[in-house]
Amino acid sequence: MVLLLASTVAHAQQSRESQLIKSYNSETSPKKKFNRLMALGEYYKVSNIHRADSLRHIILRESRSFEDSIRFNALFYNAEIAEMIGDQDEYFRTILACQPFLNKLNSDDIRTKLFRHLGHYHSSMQEYETADFYFNQAIKLAQKNKNNAMLAETYSHLALNFMSMNEKDSSLFYAAKSINSARRAKDKSVLSIAVNTQSRIYDFFGQIELSVAKNLISLQLAEEARNIWLLAKYTREIGRDQKLILNLKDAEYYFRRSLGYAQQIHDERQMGLALTNLAAVQLDRKNFSSAIQNANQSIKYLSNLNDFNGLGETHNILGMVYKEQKKYNLASSNFNQALVYYESTSNKEKIAGVYHNVGTVFKEQGRYSNALNYLNRSIEIREQYGAKNQIYHTYRTIADVYKDVNDIESSLNYMELYLNYLDSNATLQAATKIAELSESYRSEQRERLINSQADSIQQQRRERDLASTKLENSQLRNNFQMYIIIAFLIIIVLAGIVIFYRWNQTKIKQQQYEAEMSQTLLRTQMNPHFVFNAMSVIQSYIFENDTVNSSKFLVNFSRLMRLILENSPKGHIPITTEIEILQKYLEMQKLRFQDRFDFDVHADELLFEESAIIPPMITQPFIENAIEHGQLHTVEGGFIHVSFTKENDMLQISIIDNGIGRKGSKANKKSSAHKSMAMDITSQRIENLNKKYKTEGSLLVEDYDKELETGTKVLISLPYAVESNPIN
């Protein structure tokens, strides 16, 4: 699967790259030429990280002669590439340099991105409240513009912000919101990032099995999106979880896959990180020479990129290798170097890990006082930052130190703390399940490869058959005498043109007539049904001798009937009239059920300004279903929300209720039959409109709450028309 994906992507990349370079070289306008350069840089962000990095300094230099918006785009490109290659100092400097542009630019999308990155900066600085402020500003703008992709990315960052504060419930809550927004965005790369955020949170809080399961889903989504950069990242993360449960074989498999993906897009940072992880596996296998070799190669890559966090991790691994070899001076030197790098990025969690390792070196040297000093400093930092479950490994080391100095009571106390954690920790217990998940994923991957290859073989076979058929037809045509062919062709073509023209004109007229008649019949089919239900309500008030409500009901009903009788025969009516009909109908039903549900009908101001029109009573059957068959009056806090918006030159209508839903009403055969009739009638009306006006209107009905299978959401898409320019 990896080789097949690499081959397909590589071919597409070469074509796209050549096209972009040719477009850049042929452009003469300075501004357009710069835009072509930016487009090439954006392309390299997903295909060749090394070239994307080499372009950012050129882009920054060239942007200085243009206006604020172009200079900002250049700065932002520089920041994103710096983040991708791990140059945190450059990334943060550039993001802060972008901040003055907030009040100069009118684009909400750009401001949303900048707010999100500023939130990430302050979160990295442990300024969590400030980070929360910027994330919420980004969320407001994304919601305002209905930008689900940006909303998903911002929710992911907000979830990680809460994770850093050790607030598990809040972090998982916003991770779930990120996934929901990503699904609405219908972008598999965005969805894979959202699911990966959930995986990182589970990993942070020690739920390794859930972390691996979620990350395998992220990996599959990244494969479907053909996002090589994400594939390199996710395979490395899965490998780290495999190493944590001492499954070194699978860990090495995923690290090598990560290295292969990173090499494919020339991502030296991820190449370096994969080599560091491989060095960690070789350390566990006591293969010290290979571990040192891979770590040193990683340092070469990461030093060129100023990836201080990556360098800190690599020197930390080297320190552990030299500790195992009892080369304590080299171990201490590498641990100190790791601390320098982590201090420069304020990475408290990693600093705590290095302090733990330094403490183990002092322990093995018999310098117990120094060992306890570093081990306790590690605990102090972890109590404020990072995953608290890592503290317990330090408790175990402290217990061993006290045992060596014959302080048995202290040793037992710390050992008890460690054992309590071990009993409650599910990491080792989940090792078998994680191995099963990995094997299942690899089996599915092999099956997808086989299916892809089979599809490729079938496609080649069809192409060969088609070529053979064309050759045979060519040979047959050559057997006929040319003048006979020409004569017959002329006769056939002339006759065909005449016949087709007359037949087509007749068919078009017949279809238009049938569509118009069908629409009229369908609308009249709905009106008697509605009147029957309304009269039943009035009859019930009369039986109950409720003169007050029957009077109110009749006033509304008379106005409603006038509106229906006046507008039902029409092909289209003003949307203001449709809304008035709905409000009158809902007021009648609310009165009938003694205010046991609420409703609101909302339409964008643009529809009123443009005098939008709509087929009459297109929404009423579904509102009736929500009340009558959704048993809305039996639901606590029942509601109906109706909205009208314009999107992509189509009128979008949504009808949402929180009743018992489709599943709950299935037991009532009469209810199901009526709902089916409403669906069929409205579907036919939309189909007739599509035939008549050559549009692509649609009707979609789904559960409002998909988990509980309650409530109903109806989405109707109709051709957009206004009074000054009706579609007829």
N, C-alpha and C positions, 0 to 999 in steps of 0.2 A: 504493500500500500504506500509506503514511504517513497519507494523508487518511482512508482506510477505517478504519484502526486508531484514529485520533483520534476519528472519529465514533462508533464502537462504544464506545470507552472512555468518552467524554464522556457518552453517554446513560446508561450503567451507573453512572457516578459521581454524576450528579445524583440518581438514585433512591436510591442508598445514602446520600449526604450528607443528603438530606431525612429519611430514616428515622432516622439517628443523631441529628440535631438535635432531631427530634420526641421521640425517646426520652429525650434529656437534659432537655428542657424539662418533660416530664410527670413526671419522677421526683421524689419527695419525700424519700426517705431520703438523708441526707448522704453516706453511704459509697457507696451505689449511684449517686448522682448524680455523684460523683467518678469512679467506674468508667466511667460513660457518657462523661464528659469525656475520660478516657484513651483510650477506644475511638475517639472522634472524632479525637483527636490521632494515633493509629496510622493511621487512615484517611487523614488529610492527609499523612502521611509518604510515601505513594505517589501522591497525587493533587494536592496543592497545598502545596508546600514553604513558601511564604510564610505561609500560614495555620498550618501546623504550627509554624513559628518563633514566630508571634504567640501561640500557645497555651502555649508551654513555660513562660513566666514566670507565667501564671495557674495552671498545673498545679503548679508549685513552691510557690506561695503557698498554694493550697488544701490541699496535702498535709501541711502542718505540724501540723494538728490530728489526724492519724491515726497508726496504729502504724508500726513500722519497715518492714514489708514494703511498705506503700503509699508511704512517704517514699522508700524506695529506688527503687521503680518510677518515681516522679516524677523523681528525680535521673538515673536511667538514660535516661529519655526526653529530658531536657535535654541529656545528653551526646551521644546519638545525633543529635539535630537539630543541635547545635553542630558535630559532625563533618561532617554533610551540607552545611552552609552554609559550611564552611571556617574557622570560628572556633576555631582550634587551641588558643588559650589557655583559652577557656571549656571546651572539650572535655576537656583534660588536667586542669584544676582540678576538674571535676565527677567524672571517673573517680577521681582521688585521694580526693575526698570520699566516694566510694562504698566505698572500701577497708575502713573500719571495720565495714561491714555484713557482711563475710565470715563472721564468727563468730556473727552474730545470725540469719542466715537459713538455713533448712533445705533450700531448693530447690536441687538439684544443677544444674538448668538455669540458674538465675540466677547461681550461683557460676561455672559454666562460661563464661558471657558475660563476667562481670567479670574472670576470669583472662585471657581473650583480650584484652580492652581494656587491661588492665594491661601485658600483653606488648607490645601495640602502642605504648603510651606509652614504655616503656623502649627499645624498638627505635628510636623516633623520636629518643630522647636519646642514641643510639649506645651504649646499655648493653646489648649484645647477649647477654651471658651471663644477665643478670637477665631479659631478655625471653624467652630460651629456657626458663628455669625456669617462668615463668608459662604459656607456651604448652603446655608438657608437663603442667602441672597441669590445664589445660583439656582436653587430649587424654585424660587418664586418666578424668576425670569423664564426658566424652562417650562414651568406649568403655564405661564401666561401665553407662551408661544407654542404650546403643545408639542414641544420637542422631546419626545420620549427617549431618544438616544442619549441626549445630554442629561436628562433627568436620571436615567439609569446610572450613568457614570458618576454623577454627583452623589446619588444615594450610596453607591459603592464606597466612595471616599468618606462619606459621613459614617458609614458602618465601621470602616477601619479606624476612624477617629475614636469612636466609642470602644472599639476593641483595645486600642492603646490605653484607654482609661480603665481597662478591665471590667467594662460594663457589658457582660455577655448578652443579656436579653435585648438591650437597645441595639447592639451591633447586629444581632441576627434579625431583628425587626426591620432595620433599614436595608439589610442585605436582601430580605424577601421583597421589599418595595422596589429595590433595584432590579430584581429578576422580573417582576411584574411589568415594570416600565420597559425593560429590554424586550420582553415578548411583544409588547404593543409596537415597538420600533421595528420589529421584523428584520433585525440585522443580527445574523448569527455570531459575528465577532463581538458585538456589544453584549449579547446574551451570554457568550462564553466568559467574558470578563466578569459579568455579574455573578454567575455561578461560581467562578473561581474565587471571588471575594468571600462567598459563603464557605468555600473550602478552606481558605486562609484563616477564617475565624474559628472554625472547628479545630484546625491544627493548633492554633494559638492556645485554645483552652483544653488541649490534650485529647480531643475526640478524633483520634487518627483514622478510625474506620470510616466515619462520616466524611472526613476530609478527603480521603482517597476516593470514595464513591462519587463525591461531587466533582472532584478534579478530573475523574475519568469522563464525566459528562462534558466538562469544559473542553477536554481534549477532543472529544468527538465533534463538538460544535466548531472548534477551531479547524478541524480537518475539513468539515463541510464548507466552511468559509474560505478554506485554502489560505489561512493566515499563518505563514511560516514562523513569524516572530512569536506569536502566542504559542504555537506548538513547541518551540524551543523552551519557552518559559515553563509551560505546564508539565512537560515530560521531566524537566529538572526537579520541579516541586514534588511530583509523584515519586521520583527516585529518592528524594530526601526522606519522605515518609517511609519508604521501603527500608532505607538504611536504619531509620529509628527503631524499627522492629527487628533489626538484624537480618533482614532478608537481602543479603548482599548480592545474590545473583540477579534478582529483579532490579535492585538499585542500580547496579552497573549497566543493565540493559537500558534502563530509562535515561541514565546519564549519557550513554553513548548515542542514543537517539537524539537527545538534546544537542549534543555536540554536532551531529550530522545536520540537523536543521539550521543551527547557527552558522555552520560553514556554508550552507546553501545560500544564505542571504548576507554573507560576509559580516556577521555580527560578532566582532572581536570580544565584546564584553561577555556575551552569553557563551562564547567559546571558552573564555577564561574561567567563568563560573562553573561550567560543566567540567573542565579539567580540575578545578579545585575540589568539586564533589567526587570525582574519580579518585583523587588523591586521598580523600577521606575513606573511601571504600578500601583502597590498597593499604591504608594504615590499619584498618580493622583486620585485614588479612595478613598483617605483618610483612607486607611486601614494601619495605621502606624505601628501597632505591627507586621503584616506579612512582611511589607517592611523592618523593622529593623532585623527581624529574617533571611530573605533571604540574606540581605546585610552582616550580620555577618558570615553566612555560606560561602558566596562568599569570604570574607576576609581570611577565613581559607584555602580555596583552593589556592587562588592567592598568599598568603604569602609564602607558601611552594615552589612556583615556581619562586619567585622574579619577578612577572609580575607587574612592577611598574605602567605602564599605566592602567592596569586593576584595581589595588588597588586605583589609583587616581580617577578613575570613580566611584568606589564603595563608597569611602569616600565622594565624592562630592554628591552622592545620599543621603547618611546618613545625611550630613549637611543640605540638603534641607528638609528631613523628620523632623529633630529637629527644623529647622526654622519654619515649619508649626505648630509644637507643642509649639512654642514660647520658646523653650529651647535654648536661644541664645548662651550660653557658649558652650554647646555641639555642636551646629551648627558651631560656629567659630573654635572649636577644630578640627572638621572633615574637614572643608574647608582648614585649615592650613596644616593638614596632606596630603590632596589631592595636595596642592601646592608643598609640599616637594617631593612627588612622581613624579609629572609632571616636576619639575625643574631637577630632576635627569636624566630624559630622554629628556630634552630640548623640551618638547611638548608645543610649544608656543600657539597653537590654544586652547588646553585644559586649559592652564593657564589663557587665556583671559576669558574663560567660568567661571572658579572659581572666578576670580576677580569680574565678574558680580554678582555672587551669594553672595559674601561677601558684595558687595555694597548694595544688597537688605536687608541683615541683619542689616546693619547700618541704612538704611532708616527706617526700622520698629522700631528700637530703638530710632529714632529721632536724630541720630548723623549724620546730613546731610552733614557736611563738609567731614567727613570720607567716607560717601557714595559716594559723588561726586568724591572724590579722586580715589577710587577703580573703579568706573564706567568709568571714563575717561582713567584710565590705561588700562582697558579692551578694549576700543575703539582704543587706540594707538597701542596695540599689534595686534588687528584684522586688522588694516589698513596695517600692514606689513606681517602678516601670517594668513593662514587659510581662511575660507569662509567669504567674506565681507558681505554677506547678514545677518549674525548674529549680525552685528553692530546695526541694526535697533531695535532689541529688547532692547538693552541697551539705545537707544535714548528714547524709551517709558518710561523706568524706570527713566531716568534723568528728563524727562518732569514731572513725578509725584513728584520727589524730589523738583523741582522748584515750583511746585504748592503748596506743603506743606509749603514752606518758603515764599509764597506770591510773588514770582518773576514771575508774570503772563506772561510778555513778553518772557522771556527765556523759560518758560514752553510751550508757544504756538509755539515757533520756533522749539523746539525739537519734539513736537507732530506733527507738519507739516512734519518734516523729516520722522517720523514713518508712518504717514498716506499715504505719497507718495509711500513709499515702499509697504504698505499694498494693495494699489490700483493696483500696478503693479505685485504683487506676485500672482502666480497661484497655490500656495500650497493648500490653503483652497478650491479654485475652483475645484481643481483636486480630492478632497476627494471622491466624488461620483464615479468617473471613477476608482480610485484605488480600491475602494470596489468592483466594478464590475469585475476588473481584478482578484482580489483575489478569489472571488466566482467562476469565470470561471475556474481558475486553480484548485480549490478544487473539482469542479464538474468533470473536466477531470481526476483528480486523482482518484476519486471514480469509474469512468468508467474504468480506467486502472486496478483497483483492481478487478472489476467484471470480466473483460476479462481474467485477469491472473488466477483467480479462475476457470473460465469456461474451460480454456485451461488445467489446472491441472486435473479437473474432466474428461475431454475427454481423457487425457493421461492415467489416471487410468483405464478408461473403456476399452481402447484399450489393455492395459496390461492384464486385466482380460479376454478379448476375446481371446487374443493370448494364454494365459495359458490354457483356456478351449479347444481351438483347438488342442494344443499339447497333452492334455490328451486324447481327442477322437482319434487322430491318433495313439497314443500309444496303446490304447485298440484294434483298428482295426488290427494293426500289430500282436498283440498277438493271433489273431484268425487264422492266417495262419500257416500252418505247416512249420517248420523251413527248412526242406530239399528242399521244393518246392521254397521257397523264395531265398535260396542260389543259386540254379540252375539257376533260371531265372535271378538273379542279375549278375551272372558270364557271361551269354550269352549277356545280354543287355550291360554290361560295356565293354566287348571286342568289340562288334559290334559298340558301340558308339565311342570308342576310335579311331577305324580305320576310321569310317565315318567322325568324327570331324576333324581328322588330315588331311585327304585329302581335305575336304571342306575348312578348314582354310588356307591351303597352296594356294589353288586356289583363294580364296578371297583376300589374301594378294597380290598376284601377280596382280590380276585384279585391285585392288585399287591403287597400285603403278603405273600401266600403265595408268589408268584414270587420276591420279593426274598429271603425267608428260605431258600427252596429253592436259589436261585442262590448265596447265600453259603455254604451247607453244601457244595454240590457243588464250588465253587471251592477251599474249604479242603482237601477230601479230594483234589482234583486235585493240590495242591502236596505233600502228605505223601509219596506213593509216590516222587515224583521226588527228594525230599530223602533218603529212606531209601536209595534206589538209589545215590546219590553217596556217602553215608556208608559203605555196605557195600563200595563200590569201594575206598575208602581203606584199610579194614581188610584187604581182599584183597591190596592192594599190599604191606602190611607182612608179611603171611604169606608171600607170594612171596619177599620179601627176607629172611625168617627173622629179622626184627627183633622179638624177644620183648618187649624193654623198652618200646619205643614202642607196640607193638600192645596191650600190657597197659594202659598209660596211656590209650591211645585208647579201648579197650573200656570202661574205668571211666567216662570222660567220656561215651561214647556211650550206655551203659546209663542213666545219669542223664538224659541229653538225651532219649532215647526215652521214658522215663517221663514227663518233662515234656510232651513232644509228645502222647503218647497221652492223657494226662489232660486237657490243655487245648485241643487242636486242635478238638474238637467244640463247644466253648463259643463263644458269640457274642462275649464280652469276657473278658479275664483281667486280673489286677492287673499294673500296669506293672513291678513288681518281678519278677514271673514272666517277663515278656517279656524283661527285661534279663538274667535268669539264663540263659534259653534262648540269647540272643545270645552271652553270654560263653562258655558251654560250647561252642557251635558254633565260635566264633573261636579258642578255645584248642585245639580239635581240629585246625582248619586250620593254625594256627601250628605245632603239633607236626608235622603232616604235612609242612610246607615248611621244617622245621628252623630256625624263628625268623627266616625271611627277610623278615618284615614285622612291624610293630607295630600295635596297635589300642588304642582306648579307647572306652568307652561311658559317656556322661555324661547325667544327668537332673537337672533343677532340684529342689532340696529341696522346693519347693512341691508337686510331683507326689506325693512320698512322704507329705507331711503331709496332703494331701487324698485320699489313697488312689485315685489316678487309675487308670482301666482302659483297655484298648486291644484291638482285634481281634487274635487270636493270629497270630503269624508273618507280620505285614504287612511287616516289613522284611527278613526272611531271604532272599528271592529276590535282592534287590539286593546284599546282602553277598556272596552266592554268586557273582553276576556279577562283582563287583569282584575276587574272588580267582581265580575260574576263567578268566574271559574277559578281565579287565583285566590278567591275567598279573602280579599284584602281586608275586609272588615273584621276578620278573626285574628289578624296578625297585630301584635303590639308594635306601635309606631309605624303602622302601614303608610306607604307613600307611593305616589306615581309622579315621575318626572318626565316631562315631554320637552324636547328641544328641537329647534330648527336652525340649521347652519348652512352656509355655502362653502363647499370645498371642491376644488378642481372642476369648477363650472357644473357642479351637480348640487342638488338640494338634498342635504343629509338630514334625516329625521331619526331621532332616537326616542324610544318609549321604554322606560325602566320602572319596574315595580318590585316590591319585596314580599309578594304573596307566597302561597305554598308551592308555586312553581309547576312546571310541566309534569314532573314525576308525581307530585302530590295529587294532581287533578286527573291522572290517568284512570283511577278507579271509577270515576264517573263517566260512563260511556257517552251520555248525552253531552257532557262538557267536552269530551275529546272530539266528538263529531262536530260540535259547533266550532271549536277551535280550528279543526281541519278545514271547515267550510270558509272561515274567515281568511285562513292562510291561502286557500285555493283561489278565492275571489280576488284578493289583493295581488297575488302572484300573476293572475291572468290580466289584471288591469295594468300591472307594470310591464308584462310581456307585450300587451297591445301597444302601450306607449313606446316601447323599444322598437317594435315593428314600424310604427308610424313615423317616428322621429329619428330612427337610426341611432339610438343611444344604447347605453349599457347599464340601465337601472337594475337594482337588485333588492332582494328581501332576505334578511338573515334573522333567525330567532335562536337565542341561546339562553342558558341559565345565567341569572344575575350573580348568584353565589355558586361557583362551580364546585366547591368542596361539599357544601351541604345540599346542593342541587335544589335550591329554593330561589324564588323570584324569577323574573323573566326580563330579558333585554331584547327588544326588537329594533333592528337597524334597517331603515328604508332609504334607498338611494334613487332619486328621480331626476329627470332632465330639468335643468334650471331655466326658468323663463320669467320675464317681467312683463308688465302690462304694455309698455311701449314697444316691446319686441317679443310677442308671444310666439310659441313654437307650433304654429299651425298654418 
